[in-house]
Amino acid sequence: MRVIETGITRKDVITFYVGYDRRKKNQPSPTDLAAWPWNSAEELDAKLCSNGLKKGVLAAYKSWWFVELDFADLLDCAIVNHLFPGEAQCLVRLVSRGLIETAEPNGHRECWQPLCSGMNLPREWALILRPAVKDERPAKWYCEDGSGRALALLRRILLHAEPWRTASAYLGIVPDEGSAFIRSRPELTGGGLGGPAV
């Protein structure tokens, strides 16, 4: 994993996520986004939820890194469990079971075809990651947003023997202990994983 930029705020990451989510759904961004309560994880979760957006991880980290993932880093990611029901979430385990090469998108995905056709995963389609918890191991990272994008890129790498391909990602670094998400997962604070081992 290559760290490209440090000191990214949750405002930066949430603004990125809201823009990406609304663009892919052809919906306008919330008109009050600039005035959201950026210092309160709980109030941010309420805003995300009331706008039909993912709550939890996005508000749970005060500081983020922007990173570049290589092939090995992708294999160390866990994805959402409903893409392969009954299977492990960790991509390395899905690869070992031969499930990635035949994967197909669930519904229309704007990124699927470009990534499967050879595009690297750029910043405008960046993944959103946090350290993995016990149930997601042996993964090091959990893909909070972008499981389909990670899957499409990994499929391209495997089908065309292109292990040099990379992916852009935002990685949560400094947890906010005022976040209900973090409080319910104490291993993500200083006593557990704390931050990434890169």
Secondary structure, DSSP 8 states (H G I E B T S, - for coil): -EEEEEEEEHHHHHHHHHHHHHHHTT----TTGGGS-TT-HHHHHHHHHHTT---SHHHHEEEEEEEEE-HHHHHTEE--TTSSTTS-SBHHHHHHTT-STT---SS--TTHHHHHTT--B-GGG-EEEEE--GGGTT-SEEEEE-HHHHHHHHHHHHHHT-TT--EEEEEEEEE-TT-HHHHT-GGGSTTTT-S---
